[in-house]
Amino acid sequence: ARAFGTALRAGLRPRRTVVFANWDAEEDLLGGSTSWVKDRRDRLLEDGVAYVNVDYAASGPDFVGGATPELAAFLEQATRDVAQPGTTGSIHDAWAVRSKDGIARVDPIVGATDYTAFLEHLGMSCIDMLMDGPYGVYHSQYDDYAWLSRIGDPGFRFNTAMARLWGLVAWRLADAEVLPMRYSAYARSLPARLDAVEARAVADHPVRLQGARD
């Protein structure tokens, strides 16, 4: 937010509005974000472009990225342009090294956190990001500033990297003349997702589904 404010004071304004939001009641049925979306549904359907979510920014060095399929290539490209702390390469480089085949892949997202209302209620394009790592204190009384500053992210290097990446992603989405969305990728992803849903349904209810099919 400070970086966007600095840009604005320097006379740099993106083509689209950027709204910064900080939710409460995430664990209580996603209460804060869902209420906000419901209250602004008509405006968001008319003007909303994309939602970029960060649940917990960083608990370690391992980038994890998810997106609706039309934004997957856009997110993958953005990670090439932000440095991975402690290395001479990018977040993308470190991300790819961790994969089995050396290819960084954006995960398809489904409703699970504060992007749920944007995705499932509005049908809005979404991105979800985090720098992951050992997080044994999650949702405990030890999940505090002391743990993060001493163990999770000393020096807040990976939180800073996440802020840089979020800022870059948000600015590019806000300032693009043509939105960087590839709906051909969405079309290609649907058959695999449908196959997975059917396989899950058959596994959970084999007799009933087989009888219905016969």
Backbone bond lengths (Angstrom), bond angles and torsions (degrees), N, CA, C in turn:
res aa  C-N    CA-C-N  psi(-1)  N-CA   C-N-CA  omega(-1)  CA-C   N-CA-C  phi
1 A - - - 1.457 - - 1.530 110.73 -
2 R 1.336 116.98 -39.78 1.465 119.67 177.42 1.528 111.08 -63.89
3 A 1.333 116.94 -39.00 1.462 119.81 179.52 1.527 111.01 -63.81
4 F 1.325 116.96 -41.70 1.468 120.07 177.96 1.527 110.29 -65.02
5 G 1.332 116.87 -39.03 1.454 120.20 177.51 1.515 112.14 -64.14
6 T 1.349 116.77 -40.25 1.462 120.74 177.32 1.525 111.06 -62.94
7 A 1.336 115.60 -42.07 1.470 119.32 177.91 1.527 111.24 -62.11
8 L 1.325 116.12 -42.01 1.460 120.21 -179.35 1.528 111.08 -63.11
9 R 1.331 116.85 -43.06 1.465 120.03 179.30 1.525 112.24 -66.25
10 A 1.343 115.60 -23.69 1.463 120.28 177.15 1.528 111.93 -86.37
11 G 1.330 116.59 2.67 1.456 120.24 178.05 1.509 114.81 91.83
12 L 1.329 117.06 10.49 1.468 121.11 -179.66 1.520 109.03 -101.30
13 R 1.302 116.36 117.48 1.460 121.75 -178.50 1.529 108.53 -130.68
14 P 1.338 118.20 125.71 1.467 118.88 177.91 1.525 111.64 -69.34
15 R 1.322 115.74 163.10 1.467 121.40 -176.93 1.530 112.09 -66.84
16 R 1.324 117.02 -28.52 1.463 121.22 -176.35 1.526 110.39 -115.88
17 T 1.310 115.76 159.26 1.458 121.95 177.13 1.528 110.43 -74.13
18 V 1.312 116.06 139.83 1.457 122.27 173.41 1.523 108.19 -113.42
19 V 1.325 116.86 125.06 1.465 122.63 177.91 1.527 108.39 -107.08
20 F 1.342 116.70 123.13 1.455 121.78 175.18 1.525 108.08 -94.22
21 A 1.324 117.09 129.39 1.465 120.90 -177.25 1.525 109.72 -133.89
22 N 1.311 115.61 142.66 1.455 122.67 176.48 1.520 107.56 -128.20
23 W 1.329 117.33 114.54 1.463 120.96 -170.06 1.519 112.14 -91.41
24 D 1.334 114.87 150.91 1.455 120.20 165.83 1.529 107.94 -114.62
25 A 1.316 115.62 175.95 1.478 123.17 174.99 1.521 113.40 57.89
26 E 1.342 116.83 33.52 1.471 118.81 178.46 1.529 111.07 -63.84
27 E 1.325 115.63 -40.91 1.460 118.43 -178.60 1.524 112.30 -76.91
28 D 1.314 117.69 -15.88 1.462 121.48 177.13 1.525 109.25 -95.22
29 L 1.338 114.64 70.72 1.467 121.96 176.88 1.526 112.37 59.30
30 L 1.336 116.81 34.91 1.475 121.62 178.84 1.521 110.23 55.01
31 G 1.323 116.02 40.35 1.457 121.08 -168.03 1.513 115.20 -60.47
32 G 1.345 118.22 -45.89 1.453 119.76 -175.54 1.508 113.23 -65.64
33 S 1.326 117.43 -52.95 1.467 121.20 -177.46 1.526 111.63 -66.76
34 T 1.328 117.14 -38.96 1.468 119.88 -179.11 1.526 111.03 -66.29
35 S 1.319 117.31 -43.02 1.465 119.87 178.14 1.522 111.17 -62.59
36 W 1.318 116.76 -41.06 1.464 121.19 -179.69 1.532 110.56 -62.70
37 V 1.328 116.25 -44.46 1.465 120.26 179.44 1.524 110.90 -64.81
38 K 1.324 118.03 -44.38 1.467 120.60 -179.57 1.531 111.30 -62.02
39 D 1.330 116.59 -40.51 1.463 120.20 -178.51 1.525 112.26 -68.88
40 R 1.327 118.08 -23.17 1.464 122.11 -176.54 1.516 112.29 -118.78
41 R 1.313 116.25 24.41 1.459 120.73 -171.90 1.526 112.77 -56.39
42 D 1.319 118.17 -50.05 1.459 120.73 -175.48 1.520 111.59 -62.74
43 R 1.321 116.53 -44.06 1.465 120.20 -180.00 1.527 110.80 -64.89
44 L 1.321 116.74 -41.70 1.457 120.08 -179.09 1.527 111.47 -67.60
45 L 1.320 117.33 -38.26 1.461 120.02 177.08 1.523 111.16 -64.82
46 E 1.312 116.57 -33.06 1.464 120.74 -178.71 1.527 112.24 -79.00
47 D 1.330 116.82 -42.24 1.461 120.45 -169.93 1.524 114.85 -117.90
48 G 1.317 118.23 -14.86 1.461 120.03 -174.12 1.514 112.62 -68.14
49 V 1.322 115.71 139.52 1.464 121.63 -178.80 1.525 111.28 -110.82
50 A 1.340 116.98 -54.59 1.458 120.89 -176.07 1.518 109.51 -157.92
51 Y 1.320 115.30 157.71 1.461 122.21 176.48 1.529 107.95 -124.32
52 V 1.331 116.11 129.68 1.465 121.96 -179.77 1.521 108.31 -113.75
53 N 1.312 116.90 115.17 1.461 122.85 -171.47 1.526 111.41 -107.09
54 V 1.334 115.23 138.28 1.455 122.04 167.45 1.521 106.20 -132.54
55 D 1.321 117.28 117.27 1.460 121.41 -179.46 1.527 108.21 -80.34
56 Y 1.321 118.10 -79.94 1.463 119.37 166.58 1.527 106.03 -108.96
57 A 1.323 116.22 129.37 1.463 120.71 -169.27 1.524 112.09 -65.25
58 A 1.325 117.67 -48.66 1.459 118.92 -173.64 1.514 110.98 -157.36
59 S 1.334 114.92 133.53 1.462 121.47 168.56 1.524 109.53 -131.55
60 G 1.340 116.49 14.39 1.453 121.30 -178.36 1.512 111.18 170.50
61 P 1.331 118.20 -166.43 1.462 122.55 -169.74 1.522 116.28 -95.16
62 D 1.329 118.98 -4.35 1.464 121.10 -167.31 1.529 111.57 -97.16
63 F 1.335 115.91 109.48 1.457 119.25 179.97 1.527 110.62 -70.81
64 V 1.340 115.17 136.91 1.458 122.91 172.99 1.517 106.90 -128.57
65 G 1.325 116.56 125.10 1.453 120.56 -178.11 1.504 112.09 -125.27
66 G 1.326 116.17 135.52 1.454 121.62 175.93 1.517 109.53 -131.59
67 A 1.320 116.53 153.79 1.462 120.20 -179.97 1.515 109.27 -163.55
68 T 1.326 115.38 156.93 1.455 118.18 164.47 1.526 106.33 -64.95
69 P 1.343 118.03 146.98 1.468 120.59 -165.61 1.523 115.71 -56.19
70 E 1.338 117.60 -30.63 1.464 118.23 -176.77 1.522 113.22 -69.57
71 L 1.359 117.52 -15.56 1.464 121.32 179.37 1.528 112.25 -107.66
72 A 1.321 118.44 4.07 1.469 120.74 -175.74 1.523 111.61 -63.04
73 A 1.314 118.05 -48.07 1.465 120.68 -178.73 1.528 110.86 -65.57
74 F 1.310 117.19 -36.39 1.462 121.79 177.96 1.521 110.84 -62.25
75 L 1.340 117.41 -46.45 1.460 120.77 179.25 1.521 110.90 -65.14
76 E 1.309 117.17 -43.12 1.467 120.91 179.68 1.523 110.24 -58.97
77 Q 1.313 117.91 -41.52 1.456 121.18 179.38 1.534 111.13 -66.03
78 A 1.335 117.23 -40.47 1.461 120.47 -178.55 1.519 111.50 -61.58
79 T 1.337 117.76 -34.89 1.465 120.03 -179.11 1.522 111.98 -68.56
80 R 1.319 117.90 -16.10 1.469 121.27 176.41 1.535 111.75 -74.72
81 D 1.318 116.34 -15.93 1.461 120.76 -171.31 1.518 113.51 -108.93
82 V 1.335 117.66 11.31 1.467 122.13 176.71 1.519 107.81 -127.16
83 A 1.318 116.07 132.03 1.464 121.34 -175.93 1.519 111.90 -70.65
84 Q 1.327 115.97 142.47 1.455 122.70 171.02 1.514 108.41 -84.50
85 P 1.338 118.82 119.96 1.474 120.61 -178.68 1.523 112.08 -54.90
86 G 1.326 114.91 139.12 1.456 120.89 176.92 1.506 114.72 81.63
87 T 1.324 118.28 3.95 1.458 122.20 179.79 1.521 109.40 -132.64
88 T 1.332 115.20 173.66 1.465 120.35 174.34 1.516 111.36 -98.30
89 G 1.322 117.03 3.49 1.458 121.38 -177.86 1.516 112.33 -108.43
90 S 1.313 114.44 -167.84 1.460 122.25 -176.63 1.521 110.86 -100.05
91 I 1.324 115.18 169.79 1.461 120.39 171.45 1.517 109.70 -56.46
92 H 1.317 116.72 -40.51 1.473 120.97 179.65 1.524 110.90 -60.18
93 D 1.325 117.78 -42.19 1.462 120.87 -179.17 1.527 110.79 -60.95
94 A 1.326 116.82 -47.94 1.462 120.78 -179.35 1.516 110.98 -66.12
95 W 1.307 117.18 -36.26 1.463 123.62 178.11 1.518 110.26 -63.10
96 A 1.326 116.42 -45.94 1.462 120.62 -177.83 1.521 111.65 -66.91
97 V 1.332 117.14 -38.05 1.460 120.84 -178.90 1.530 111.12 -59.89
98 R 1.321 117.35 -34.33 1.464 120.78 -178.00 1.517 113.18 -74.09
99 S 1.322 118.22 -18.20 1.463 120.20 -177.68 1.526 110.42 -79.85
100 K 1.310 116.05 159.34 1.463 120.84 -175.85 1.523 112.23 -67.12
101 D 1.327 116.96 -33.93 1.461 120.34 -175.90 1.524 113.28 -111.65
102 G 1.336 116.97 10.93 1.446 119.88 177.89 1.509 114.84 76.12
103 I 1.326 117.09 16.83 1.464 121.75 -179.27 1.525 109.03 -116.52
104 A 1.325 116.07 125.42 1.466 120.86 176.96 1.514 109.08 -78.93
105 R 1.316 117.32 124.83 1.458 121.25 -177.47 1.527 110.62 -123.24
106 V 1.321 114.78 133.31 1.454 121.74 176.30 1.526 108.55 -81.99
107 D 1.319 116.84 129.46 1.459 121.17 -179.58 1.531 110.50 -76.17
108 P 1.332 118.45 139.68 1.472 119.27 170.14 1.523 109.12 -70.51
109 I 1.314 117.31 137.22 1.463 119.32 -176.38 1.521 111.46 -104.41
110 V 1.316 114.54 148.26 1.466 123.15 171.62 1.527 106.68 -129.70
111 G 1.309 116.44 164.89 1.454 120.47 -174.82 1.510 112.87 -57.04
112 A 1.334 116.83 123.67 1.456 120.88 178.25 1.514 113.20 -156.58
113 T 1.314 117.27 -17.50 1.459 119.77 -178.52 1.527 108.52 -147.38
114 D 1.326 118.46 -153.52 1.465 119.77 -168.71 1.514 115.21 -68.79
115 Y 1.308 119.08 -8.46 1.464 118.67 172.58 1.529 112.62 -80.91
116 T 1.328 117.45 -6.48 1.462 120.58 -172.41 1.525 112.90 -56.90
117 A 1.331 117.51 -47.70 1.464 119.79 -177.79 1.527 111.33 -65.15
118 F 1.335 116.95 -37.25 1.453 120.07 178.03 1.530 110.63 -65.08
119 L 1.322 115.57 -42.61 1.459 120.80 -176.47 1.517 112.23 -75.41
120 E 1.332 117.77 -50.28 1.455 120.91 -169.22 1.524 113.26 -93.54
121 H 1.319 117.73 -25.69 1.467 120.18 178.96 1.523 111.64 -91.02
122 L 1.347 116.21 -37.94 1.464 120.22 -178.08 1.524 113.66 -103.52
123 G 1.331 117.61 -20.96 1.460 119.64 -173.96 1.518 112.12 73.02
124 M 1.326 117.63 28.47 1.456 122.21 -176.95 1.524 110.48 -83.78
125 S 1.317 116.65 146.80 1.458 121.93 173.93 1.524 109.48 -65.01
126 C 1.342 116.65 139.13 1.464 120.71 -174.36 1.517 111.64 -137.61
127 I 1.326 114.58 151.07 1.462 123.77 171.90 1.526 107.60 -128.83
128 D 1.339 116.45 142.74 1.462 121.79 177.60 1.522 108.03 -132.99
129 M 1.334 118.00 133.01 1.460 120.77 -173.81 1.523 110.97 -141.03
130 L 1.337 115.51 150.98 1.455 120.94 170.62 1.521 109.55 -161.97
131 M 1.321 115.63 157.29 1.458 122.49 169.28 1.522 105.53 -103.73
132 D 1.307 116.31 110.38 1.461 121.52 -168.26 1.528 111.02 -96.56
133 G 1.328 114.62 163.48 1.453 122.14 177.61 1.513 110.14 178.83
134 P 1.320 118.55 -178.43 1.470 120.77 178.67 1.523 110.44 -56.35
135 Y 1.304 116.11 126.61 1.472 119.73 -172.39 1.518 109.29 -139.30
136 G 1.326 115.42 53.78 1.463 120.16 -175.05 1.509 115.00 -67.22
137 V 1.342 117.41 -10.80 1.465 119.82 -179.48 1.526 112.33 -95.38
138 Y 1.314 117.13 3.76 1.474 121.69 -174.37 1.528 111.14 -51.97
139 H 1.333 116.26 128.35 1.464 123.86 178.18 1.529 113.10 62.42
140 S 1.306 116.14 25.03 1.456 119.11 176.56 1.533 109.14 -115.49
141 Q 1.335 116.09 173.11 1.467 120.01 178.74 1.527 111.95 -68.23
142 Y 1.342 117.11 -11.92 1.463 120.71 -179.74 1.528 112.57 -93.16
143 D 1.322 117.11 -0.21 1.463 121.70 178.73 1.529 107.95 -83.32
144 D 1.342 115.72 82.31 1.456 119.99 -171.59 1.528 110.70 -142.64
145 Y 1.317 114.97 -176.62 1.465 120.70 -177.67 1.525 111.29 -60.63
146 A 1.313 116.88 -39.68 1.465 119.97 -178.20 1.524 110.76 -61.04
147 W 1.342 116.41 -45.68 1.468 119.00 -179.97 1.521 110.70 -63.33
148 L 1.328 117.01 -46.27 1.457 120.44 -176.74 1.528 111.17 -64.06
149 S 1.324 117.30 -44.07 1.460 120.33 -174.90 1.530 112.76 -74.63
150 R 1.345 117.28 -26.74 1.463 120.20 -177.31 1.521 113.27 -98.19
151 I 1.350 116.64 -33.88 1.464 120.58 -171.01 1.529 112.00 -120.94
152 G 1.318 116.87 -52.46 1.460 119.93 -172.92 1.514 113.78 -67.48
153 D 1.347 116.79 -44.20 1.457 119.93 -176.75 1.523 110.37 -155.36
154 P 1.341 117.92 69.76 1.469 120.07 179.16 1.529 110.71 -57.13
155 G 1.332 115.04 131.60 1.448 119.27 -176.98 1.516 113.92 81.13
156 F 1.321 117.00 -4.79 1.473 123.75 179.20 1.533 111.72 53.66
157 R 1.333 115.78 36.77 1.468 120.10 -178.83 1.520 112.24 -67.31
158 F 1.335 116.28 -41.13 1.456 118.64 -175.66 1.525 111.64 -81.82
159 N 1.324 117.25 -28.69 1.461 119.35 170.19 1.532 110.10 -63.79
160 T 1.332 116.97 -39.87 1.456 120.44 177.39 1.520 111.14 -64.33
161 A 1.330 116.78 -42.01 1.458 120.22 178.24 1.523 110.82 -61.69
162 M 1.342 116.93 -39.28 1.456 119.87 178.40 1.525 110.93 -65.73
163 A 1.332 116.97 -40.40 1.459 119.66 177.16 1.524 110.96 -61.29
164 R 1.339 116.75 -41.11 1.467 120.43 178.34 1.534 110.51 -63.50
165 L 1.329 116.13 -43.92 1.456 118.83 -178.91 1.523 111.12 -66.61
166 W 1.342 116.72 -44.23 1.468 119.61 178.61 1.519 110.21 -59.63
167 G 1.333 116.88 -43.78 1.453 120.09 179.88 1.512 112.46 -62.06
168 L 1.333 116.31 -41.93 1.462 120.16 179.42 1.525 111.09 -65.10
169 V 1.333 116.50 -46.18 1.468 120.89 179.64 1.523 110.36 -61.07
170 A 1.334 116.97 -47.25 1.461 120.67 -178.06 1.523 111.32 -64.09
171 W 1.331 116.57 -43.41 1.466 119.03 -178.64 1.529 111.13 -64.85
172 R 1.320 117.45 -42.56 1.466 119.64 -179.09 1.526 111.12 -65.21
173 L 1.325 116.88 -39.25 1.458 119.05 176.66 1.524 111.12 -66.89
174 A 1.323 116.12 -38.20 1.461 119.76 -176.51 1.520 112.71 -74.98
175 D 1.331 117.48 -28.41 1.463 119.71 -172.12 1.523 113.91 -106.39
176 A 1.322 117.75 -3.60 1.470 119.65 -176.88 1.524 111.40 -66.79
177 E 1.333 116.34 134.95 1.458 119.99 173.41 1.526 109.83 -66.10
178 V 1.326 116.05 -42.91 1.468 122.52 175.76 1.513 107.19 -120.50
179 L 1.318 117.27 123.64 1.460 120.86 -177.01 1.528 111.04 -60.45
180 P 1.337 118.01 135.54 1.469 122.14 -173.74 1.519 112.69 -82.79
181 M 1.313 116.99 60.29 1.466 121.83 -176.44 1.525 109.90 -114.39
182 R 1.326 116.22 124.31 1.463 122.50 -179.28 1.525 108.83 -105.95
183 Y 1.308 115.50 95.76 1.461 118.56 -178.04 1.521 112.54 -76.12
184 S 1.324 117.19 -13.38 1.465 119.01 171.55 1.525 110.09 -64.04
185 A 1.334 116.67 -34.76 1.470 120.18 176.63 1.520 110.79 -66.16
186 Y 1.332 116.39 -36.56 1.468 120.11 176.92 1.530 109.78 -62.36
187 A 1.333 116.32 -44.58 1.467 120.00 -179.29 1.523 111.56 -62.49
188 R 1.338 115.95 -39.59 1.466 118.87 -179.65 1.520 112.13 -69.68
189 S 1.323 117.53 -27.63 1.462 119.75 -176.91 1.530 112.84 -79.98
190 L 1.324 117.44 -23.04 1.463 120.03 -173.27 1.527 114.20 -63.14
191 P 1.341 120.32 -45.37 1.473 118.05 -179.46 1.522 113.59 -57.08
192 A 1.334 116.80 -41.61 1.465 119.39 -179.97 1.519 110.88 -65.75
193 R 1.323 117.19 -39.76 1.458 119.96 179.06 1.529 111.12 -65.84
194 L 1.331 116.98 -41.07 1.461 120.78 178.63 1.526 111.11 -64.46
195 D 1.340 116.37 -39.91 1.467 120.13 176.70 1.530 110.74 -61.69
196 A 1.322 116.77 -40.26 1.461 120.30 -179.84 1.522 111.26 -66.22
197 V 1.341 116.69 -40.54 1.465 120.05 178.41 1.523 110.32 -64.48
198 E 1.320 117.23 -42.70 1.465 119.93 -179.76 1.527 111.10 -65.51
199 A 1.335 116.52 -41.37 1.463 119.43 179.04 1.527 110.56 -62.89
200 R 1.313 116.66 -40.07 1.465 120.38 178.73 1.529 110.33 -64.54
201 A 1.339 116.18 -42.40 1.460 119.89 -179.19 1.525 111.20 -64.35
202 V 1.319 116.71 -42.39 1.466 120.31 179.72 1.530 110.48 -65.12
203 A 1.334 116.25 -39.50 1.461 119.88 179.34 1.521 111.65 -65.02
204 D 1.330 116.86 -37.13 1.463 120.89 -177.51 1.526 112.83 -79.70
205 H 1.343 116.80 -32.64 1.467 121.10 -175.11 1.535 110.15 -137.44
206 P 1.321 118.67 61.46 1.470 120.49 -172.52 1.523 114.03 -63.95
207 V 1.314 117.93 -42.14 1.470 119.29 -175.09 1.517 110.33 -70.53
208 R 1.305 117.49 -48.94 1.457 121.63 -176.70 1.528 111.67 -62.84
209 L 1.343 116.41 -44.63 1.451 119.74 -178.29 1.519 111.16 -69.65
210 Q 1.334 117.54 -39.20 1.450 119.70 179.15 1.518 110.67 -65.35
211 G 1.326 117.25 -39.51 1.443 120.08 177.45 1.511 111.89 -63.57
212 A 1.357 116.32 -42.36 1.465 119.75 178.77 1.509 111.31 -63.39
213 R 1.346 116.06 -39.05 1.459 119.66 -179.39 1.520 110.39 -67.05
214 D 1.348 118.15 -40.83 1.463 120.67 178.78 1.520 110.89 -63.88
